[in-house]
Amino acid sequence: MKKIITAAVLALFFVAKVPAQTDPKFESKRLMTLFNKLEGTYQFQVLDSRDKTEIPLYLMDSIEVKRHVSQVVYFPYKNNVRVMVLPYNVINKKGFVPLSRIANISSQ
């Protein structure tokens, strides 16, 4: 009986979540909220170029998931653009200075 109740509750949970996840307005609002929350804790680094880069909102989920407790994480976005994600221990330090959203970096 417990298994049936548990399965029913899980089914209701997933069914209730599906419409919200497929609603573009909900998804845009969720990503903008996450974008604002993560402000200053990551940086798009453009390597050996002065090109401007756009920051797609869908990458906010990746930034949040890849964040480590104590290590800076880098992951590629484009050929000459990587994302640097600061760890929690840096963000939570007293006197933390937020990063600029985009930085141009020279490899030389």
N, C-alpha and C positions, 0 to 999 in steps of 0.2 A: 504494500500500500504506500509506503514511504517513497518508493521508487517512482510510482505513478504520480504522486503529488509533486515530487522534485522535477520530473520530466515536464509536467504541466506548467509549473512556474517558470522553468527555463524557456519553454516554448512561448509563453506569453511575453517574457522579457525580450526574446529575439524578435517576435512579431511586432512588438511595440517600438523597437529600435529601427526597424527597416524603413518606415516612411520618413523618419527624421533624417536618416543618413542619405537618402536619395533626393531630398529636397534641396535644390541648389541654393536657395536663400539661407537655409539653415547651415549648409556646409560653408558658404561664404562668411557668414557671421561667426561660425566656430573658428575658421581659419584666421579671420581678422582679430578675434579675441586672443588667439594663440600668438599671432604675429606681435601684438602689442605686449603681451606677457613676456615674450622672449627677447624683446628689445634690449640691445646692449650686451647680450650673452652669447652672440655669435657674430661672425664677420665673413662676408664674401670677399675673398682675396683674389684680385685680378693680377695674374702673373705676367710680367714683361709686356704690358699693354696699358694704354690709356682709354681703351674702349669702355663704354658705359655698359653695365649689365643690369638686367631687370631681376628682381627677386620674386620668383613665383611663390605664391602662398602655399601651394601643395608641399613645398619643402619644409614648412614649419613642423609637420609631423615627423619628418626624418630627423630634424635637428633635435626635437624633444626625445625621440627614441634613442638616438646615438649618444646623447650626453652621458658622460661617465662621472663617477664620483670624484676621482682625483687626477684624471689625465685629460689633457687637451686632445680633442679628436678632430681629425681632418678628413673630409671626404670630397671627392670630385663632383663638380656640377657641370662644367664644360671643359673643353680641352685646356683652356688657360685660366679657368676659374675653379677655385676650391673653396670649401666652407670650413671655417675654423669654429669649433664649438667648445666653449669654455666649460670646465668641470664644475660641479656643484661646490666643491671646497673653495674655489676661487670666487664664485658668484656670492657665496654666503659670508665671505671675509668682511670684516669691518673696513670701511674705506674703499670698497670695490668701486672701480671706475668703469662705467659701461664703455663698450667698444663702439666705434663708428660702424655703420652698417656695411660699408664697402671700403676697401683699401686697395691701393695699387702697390704691388710688391715687385721689386726687381730681383732677379735671381743672381745677379752679378755681384 
